[in-house]
């Protein structure tokens, strides 16, 4: 067992978890003290989620001991964990979308006191007091489903605090937030720490890890491979410990000025979304489109693929005009689109890996109305192998894959159709650092093959690592065009916010 601080709030000793012979956690020690922010990092499949689930009582450890607030627990249930002050804020926030802000914040406290009657004044008092505690102002009567993502997250934090949380676990809390919203969240975490609330912070975004945490714990293949003060780590050492290797930073190759124009966009307009959009995409070019939340970048991406119908404008692929608002025509012409939310928009979650890859190519593997399964499996398997999708069985459900491998499955589907233009909306959202680097390598390889690629992202390091040019959007308008080679991350952030 590692050194245990005298005032430790949570002590996990020798925690091991086996799933049917597979070791998900191997003799892991983990501690958290009051008012301490601990960042738990590791690639997908490293054991982070399993450790959190055991601490939250959702899963039971195969062996080991857990102490919370001085009390030893042989087994933990979600109710016991919550009663001990451990609260988890998952990526979907687990809020009641049809209830108000106040009702969501106070729900657990009312449930815990077994109240039969709804006292609106009491509920609003609890909610207002909790919002004041974190220093934010949200209309208590607003229905939660109408809130932006950042406000939903704040409601989830306040719900945990209203339930007397002593430790808040945040699972990938910044994935869907803009840079400004991330800054606000980090300020709130600092405020919680001063109030004695401990935080476990799970994130793939390494800069944020180092900014907010006192301590970093790194897992790899179910084992704790490193631990220490955040000040002793940098992005390179975090990456090395997470992956077991040095991951080289990619950089975009120079633009070929003689490359022909693949995609020509002129005067594209959609009321309330974007206006007067003009740009060209060249063969083999990686073009970035960035902006803060609400800038219009995602509606534009969807319009290029026909999922949003512009009121006017023109899209030409080569010398052919593309019918606006028709994704089938766009796909048939050679435009592919990988959405930001792969779980709800990019994958058929109940289907196998091979079916998810082959869904757009079934006509190429049929004879007299019957599918040639051998041919279909062979082609899909080839693409999965080329994109290094890690799976023992391509007939397994796609939900069995990590986030990075799921993203490669969506990419495999489109690449099997030989697109001329590929639109990648948030290509590395929710994937670990190793997979992110490999996805960037794939982007470079595709560009070298002559495909024109549009990367939609607010991940500034990603844009600078992959894009030769970057279009900056604000309020639906392209306000700037910069060279990915000749601009710094700070300068790009300034232009996005100005």
N, C-alpha and C positions, 0 to 999 in steps of 0.2 A: 504493500500500500504506500502511495506517495505521502509526502508531508500533508497533514490535515490542519488547516487553520483552526485556532481555538474556538472561534465563533462561527464555524461553518454552518450554513443553513441546510445544505444538502450534502450528504456523503454517500457515494455509491462505491462499494468495495467489491472488486473481483467479479463484476457483473458479466455473465456469459449467457448467450441466447443461441439455442440450436433450433433449426427448422428442418425436421426430417433428415438429420445428418449433416445439414449445411450450417456452418458456424457463422452466424450474423454478427455476434459480438464475442470477443475472446478475452476474458479476464480484464475488463476495463475498469479502471478507477477514475472517479470524476467527483469534483467538489465545487460548490458554489457558496460564497459568503454573502451576507446581507449587503445590499447596495453595490454589489459587484456585477459587472457586465462581462460575461464569458462568451467568447465566440467559438462555436463548434463548427469546424470546417472539415471537409472531405469530399471526395468525388461521389457521384451517385453510386449506391451500393456499398459505401464505406462503413455503414452502420449508424449514421447520424439519426435517421428516422427511428430505427429500432431503439436506440438509447432514449430518445424523447418519449416514445410510446411506453417504454417500461417505467420511466419516471412519472408519466401521466396515469399509469395504471391500466392503460389500454392493452398492453401485452405483459405477460409474466416472465421474469427472468428464469432461465434454466437453473442458474446458481448465482450466488452473490448475496450481498446484504445492502439494504437501503435505509438510511437514517435521514429523517426530515425534522428539523427543529428539535433535535435531541431524542426523538422517538424512533425506535427501530421497527421496521415493518418487514415481517416475513413475506407477506404478499400485499400488493397494492391494487386497489380498484380505482376507477375514475372518481368515485364519490369520496373515497378516503384521501386520494391525492388532492382533490379540490379542497376538501376540508382542512388539509394541512397547508393550504395556501399556494398550491402549484396550479397555475393556469396556462393553457396552451392556446395560442392564436395561430390557427392553421392558415394556409394560403387562401382558402375560400372564406375565412373569417367565421363561418358557421353562425351567421346572424339570421334573424327572422325577417325576410324581405318585406312582408306585408305589415309589420309593426313599426311604430314610430321609433325615433332615436331614443326617447326617454324610456319607452317600454323595453327596448332591447337592453339598455344599460342596466335597468333595475330588475329585469326578469328573474335572474338567478337569486337575488336577495329576497324577492317576494316568494319564490319557490322554496327557498331554504327556511323561511319563517312559517311555511304552511298557511299562508294567507288565503282565505276563500274569496274575499271581496276585493275588488280593484279600487284602490284609493289613488285617484289621479294626482292629487296634490302631493301625496307622499312620494309617489313615483317620480314626479318632476323635481322634487327637492333632492332626492338621491342623485338623479341624473345631472342636475345643475351643479351640485356640490362636487361631483366627480369630474365633470368637464372643467370646472374651475381649478381643480387640483393639477391638471395637466396643462392648463393655460390656453385652452382652445374654446372657440365659440361656435356651436352648431345649433341650428333651430331644433329644439327638442321635439316639436310636433311633426317634423319631416319624416315621411315614410322612407325607410332605409333603402329600399330598392331604387329610389330616385337619386341617391347620393353618389358622388364620384368615388372612385376606389380609395383615395387617400382618406376621405371622411369615414368610409366604412371601417377602415383600419383603426381610426381613432375611436370609433364607437366600440369596436371589439376590445381595445385596450381599456377603455373606461368601464366596460362591463366586467373585465377581470378585476380592476381596482375596486369597483363597488362590491365585489365578492371577497374583499379583504385579501387580495393576492399578495403573497410574500415573494413569489418568484413567477415571472412572466416569461414564457418561452415563445419566441417569435420565429416562425418557420418561413424563411425567404420573405421577409417583410418588405423589401424594396423592389421586388421584381417588376411590379406594374406601376411604380411611382416615377414621376419626373424628378429631375435633379433638385428642384426647389422643394418638392414634397419630401424627398429623402432628407434634405437639410432640416426640415421641420420635425420629421420623425426622430432624427438623431438628437435634436434639442430636447424632445420629450423624454427620450431614453435617459439623457443626462439628468433631467429633472426627477425622474423616477428614482434614479440611483441616489440622489441627494436625500430623497425621502425614505431611503432604506430598502427600497424594492430591488431585488436582484433580477437580472435579465440574462437569459440564454439566447443568443443571437445566432441563428443559422443562416448563412448567406454564401452565395457563389461570388458575390462582388467583393473582391479582396480589398479594395481601397476603403470601403465602408467598414470592413472587419477591423482594420487597423485604427480607424478613426474613433470608434466608439467603445472599444473593449479594453479592459485592463489585462485580461488573460485570454490566450488562444489555446484551444485543445484541438489537435488534428488526428483524425481517424483515417486509416487505410486498411481495406480488406478486413474490417471488424476489429482491428487492433489499434490501440492508442500509440501513435508513432512519435508524437512530439507534443510538448506542452511548455508554456512559459509566458512571461509578460509580453503583451502585444508590441511593446517597444523594441523587442529583440528580433522581431520578424519584419521582413519586407515582402513584396509581392513575389519575388523570385524564390525566397526560401519557403514561403507558404506553398507555392506551386510545386516545388521540389519534394516537399514532404507529403503533399496530397497525392502526387502521381508516382513518386519514386524515381523521377527523372527530371532533367532540365527541359522545359518547354520553350522553344525559341519563339520570339515575337515575330510575327509575319509582317510584311510590308508590301503594299501594292506595287506592281511593276509600272513603269512609265506608260503613258498613253501613246498609242500608235496614231499619229496625226493623219496617216493615210487610210486608216480603217474606215470602211463604208458605214453609213448610218443604217442601223437596224430598225430603230423605233423613232418615229417622229410624232411628237405631241404638240398640238397647236390650239391655243385659245380654249382649253378645256375648262368648263364652268359648271358648278353645281351649287345652287343657292344654299347658303348656310354651311357649306362644307369646304369649298375651294373655288378660286376664281382666276381666270386668265393664266392658266398653267401652260407654259411653253418650255420644251426642252427636247434635245436629241440624245439618243443612246447609241453608241457606236459598237460595232462588232468587237467582242472580246473586252469590252469596258465594264468595270464595276462602278456603278453610279450610286452614291448614297443620297437618301432623302431623310432629313432629320428635322426635329422641332419638338417643342414641349407638348405635353398632353393637350389636345384640342387644337393643335396647329393645322390639322387637316391632312397629316401624312398618311394615316390609315385609310380614310375615305378615298384619297387619291390612288393609293395602291389598289384598292378594291375596284375603283373605276377603270383602271388600266386593264383589269381582268374581266370587267363586265358585271361585277357584283353590285356596283353603284351606278346608277344611270345619270350621266351628265345631261344638262339641258342643252348644251351646245358644245362645239369644239370638234376636233378631229384627231384620230389616232391612226397612224399608218405603220404597218409592218412591212419593211421593204418598200415596194411600190403599190401595196394593196391597202386600201382603207379597211379598218376593222369596224364592224357594226357596234355602236355603243350600247352598253347594257345587256350584252349577250355573252355569258361566260362560255357557252358551248362553242360559239363561233370563235371566240378568242383562243380557246384551247386547241381547236382544230387548226387554227392559223399558225400556232406555234408559240403561244404565250402560256407560261406556267405560273402558278401562284401558290406559295407556301405560306399559310396564314400564321399569325402570331399565336393564336390560341389553338394549338394542335389538338388538344383534347376534345374540344367541342366543334371545331371547324375543319380539322385536318385529318382526323383518324376515324375509322369505324371501330369503336372500342370493343364491340362484342365479337369482332371477326379476328381471324388469324393474321399473323404477320404477312404471310404470302398473299392472302386475299387483299390486304391493304396495299401491297405493292402493285398487284396485277389488275386492280379494278378498272383502270383506264385502258387496259390492253386485252380485254377478254375477246374482242372481235378477231384479234390476231392469233388466237389459240383455239379457234372453233372450226369444226368441219361438220357440215350438214346439221348444224344446230347443237352439236355436242362439243363440250370442252375437252381439249387435249390436255389433261392434267399434268402429264409428264413434261410437255413443252412449257406449260405455264410455270411449273415449279422450277424448271431449269433456268428460264429467263429471269424469274424473280430472284432465284438463288444467286445468279451471276451478279445482279445489281447489288444485292445485300452484301455479297463478298467484296465488291469493288468499293462500297462505302463503309466497309468494316463494321457492319452491324453485328454486335456480339450476342449470339443466341445459340443454344444447343439444338433448337428445333424451330424451323421457320413455320411449322404448323401450329406453334404455340400462340395463345392470345397476344395481341399487340400490347395489352396492358401489363404483360410480364416484363416488358423492357424498361430500362431507365429512360429518363427524359432525353438524353443525348441520342440514344439509339432510336427512340420514337421519332425524333426529328429527322434522322437519316432514313427512316422508312418512308416518311412523306417525301423527302428528296428523291429517294429511289423511284417512287411512283412517277414523279414528273420526268425524271431523267430517262426512264424507259420509253417515254413518248418523244424523245429527241427534240426538246423545245429550242426555239431560236432565242427567246427572251425568257428569263426566269426572275420573278419578283419574289424576294425573300423578306417577309415582314417579321422582324425580330428573330433572325435566324438562330440565335443562341440563347433566347429567353429560357431561363430555368434549367440550363444545362451546366454541368460542372466544368472546371477550368481545362481539364484535359480534352473533353469532348468539344469545348468551345474552340480550342486551338486546332483540332482536327477538322471541324466544320469550316473554319477559316481557310485551312489548306484546301479543302474541297472547292470552296468558292474560287480560289486562285487557279486551281486545275481546270475548272469549268470555263473560266474566262480565257485561259490559254487555248482551250479547244474552239474558241470563237463564239461561245454563247454570250449574249449581252445580259448583264445581271444588274438588277436594281435592289439595293439593300435599304429597307425601311427600318430605322432604329434611332433610339436616343442614347444608346450605349456608345459613348464617344470613343473609347479605346477601340471598340469593334469597327467603327467607321474609319478611323485612321489606319487600322491594320488592313483593311480590305479595299477601300475605295480610292480611285484616282481623283474623282470629283465628288463634291458634296453640295447638294441643294438644301438651303436652310428655309424652312417654312414657318410662318407665323400668321395666325388668324386666317388660314386658307390661302395665303399668298406666298409665292417664292420671293423672299426678301434678300437672298444672298446666294452666291455661288463661289465656292472656295476650292482650292486644290488640296487634296488629302495629304500631299507630300509637303506642302509649304505652310501648314498651319498647326499650331499646338492645341492640345486638349483645352487649355484654359481659354485660348482665343476663340475656339469654336463654341465653347460654353457661353462666352460673353456675347457672341453674335446671336446665339439662339435666344438668349434672355433679353437682349437689348430691344 
